[in-house]
Amino acid sequence: MTSAPSALINLAAEQKSAAVTDWAARIGWVVGLLLFIALLYWLMREGWKWRGTLQGDLPELPVAPAEPGQARLEMEGRYHGSTTAGQWLDRIVAHGLGTRSRASLTLTEQGVAVARPGARDFFIPAAALRGARLDKGIAGKVLAEGGLLVITWQHGDRTIDSGFRSDRAAEHAAWAEALTALHNQHSTDMEGAR
């Protein structure tokens, strides 16, 4: 019986203390990792600015008219970004169109007013509308099918898709229908004017 406790004492006496941490090496690795992360962030920021420079030919965004008229529809939600029409990954960043934000949309006879707190507001004139659809993704944001309202509009020489998500997704279908009707109405008016 006495041999078991003496064996434990001998085992405990043979164990050595843990090695002391090499703090200089550890701090060097942490500083190196932080510098690498800072470099990646800087490169992403420069890429964003470069993309904006490449899109410098995009004209200034239209502003809402002083008297926009009676509101047909209103929506609260999020603006997820704009892309070149038909190319859901080709994000447009010029004039603040690449900034995701909260958004309030108001549809009138004259077009769609997009109010964005903390970002630049813009207006999509009814004559510039090219259609609207329900989709599932735009520029890095993928949702369930029909979870995104995409408004297609003409700005300068570019046709743009702008993606919005309502706080109440059931509103998307009514918006797509109303925007398509407004586009068709203006197309008919333009053809009649010729």
N, C-alpha and C positions, 0 to 999 in steps of 0.2 A: 504494500500500500504506500509506503514511503517513497517508492521509486517514481510514481506518477507526479507528485508535486516537485520533486527534484528535477525531473525531465522538463517540466514547464519552466522552472527557474533557469535551467541551462539554455532552453530555447529563447527565452526572453533576453538573456544576457548576450546571445549571439546576434540579435537583430541590431541593425545599424540605423542611425538617424537618416532622414530623407536628405537628399542633396539640396543645397541652398540654391534658390532661384537666381538665375543670371539676369538681373534687372536691366542691365544695359542692352542686352540682346533683345529682351522682351519689349523695351521701350522703342528700340530701333525698328522692330517689326511693326508695332502699332503706328509709329510716325510714317513709315513707308506705306502702310495700307491707307492711312488718311490722305497722304499725298496722291496716291493712285486714284482714290475716290474723287478728290478735288479735280484732278486732271480729267477724269471722265465727265464730270459735271461741266467743266469749262468747255470741253469739246462738244457736248450736246448743246450748250448755249450758243457757241459759235456757229454750229450747224443750223440752229433755228434762225439766227441773225442772217446767215448766208442765204437761207431759203427766202427770207423776207426781201433781201436785196435782189434776188433773181426775179421776184414777183413785183418789182418796183414799177412795172409798166401798168399795173392795175390802177385805174382811176380812183379818186377819193370816193368814199361810200356816200350814197345819197342820204339826205336827212329828211325826216318827216316834214310834210308841209305844215304851215301854221294852222290851217283849218283842215284837219284830216277827214272830217265828216263823221257820220254816224257809225258806231262800231257794230259790225255784224257778228263777230266772234272775238272772245278774249281767252287767253290761255296763260297760265303760270307754269313754269317748268324750268328746264335747263337747255342751254345752247351747248351743243357738243362739238361744233366746228363746221368748217366749210371745206369742200374739196372741189377739184375740177370735175365737172359733171361726168358721170359714168365711170370715174376712177376713184373709188371710195378710199384709197390709201394716199392719194396725192393731195395732202393737206395744203390749204392756202393760209398763210400766216400774215400777209401784208394787211396793213390798216387794222390790225387787231382781230381779224377774222379767225385766227388760230387760237384765241383765248377762250377756254371753256368758262362758262359763268351761268349764274341764274339768269332767267330771261322772262320778260312779259311780252307776249305777242298780242297785237291788236289788228284785226282785219277790218278794213274799211273799203269803200268803193275805190279809193285811190291806191290801195296796196296794203302791205304788211309793215307795221311799225314794230321794231324789235328794240325794247328797252332793256339794257343790261347794266345793273349796278356793279360798279368796279371795272367796267370795260366799256368800250366805245359802242354807243347806240348806232343803229343803222335802219334804213328804210328800203323795202323792196317795192318799187313802183308796180302798179297793176300791169302796165305795158311791158314790164320786164319779166313778168311771170312766164315760165315755160311749162309749168305743171307741178304736181305734188303727188307723193306716193308714201305708202307705209313700207318701211324697210327694217332690216335688222342690224345694220352697222354702218359706221362712217368713221374714218380716220382714227383708228385705235379704240373705238367704242363699239362693242358688239352686245346686242340685247336679244331678247326673244323675238321671233318673227312678228313684225308689225309693231314693235316696241319703239320705233323711231319715226317721226314725221320728217320727211325730206322734201324741202322746197327747192325746186329747180328754177333758176332765174338767170337772166342775162345781165352782165355788168361789163361794159366796154366790149372788148373782143372775146371775153370769156363767158362760158356758160358754167354756172356754179351750182353745186348741191349744198344746201345748208341743212344741218340736222338738229332737230329739236325733240325733246322728250317732255311731255306734259306730266304734271304731278298726278293727273288722272288720265291714264292711258286710253280710256274709253273715248276721249275727245278727239283722238287722232283721226278717226274715220270721217267725222264731220268736218274737220279742218281740210283734209285731203279733198273731199267732195266740194267744199266751198271754194277752195283755191283753184281747182280744176274748172269749176263753173266760171270764176272770175277771169281766168286765162282764156277760156272759150269765148266769153262775152267780149273781151278786148280784141281777140283775134278776128271775130266777126266784124266789130266796129272798124278795125284797121282795113279789112278787106273791102268793106262798104265805102270807106273814105277814098279808096283808090279808084 
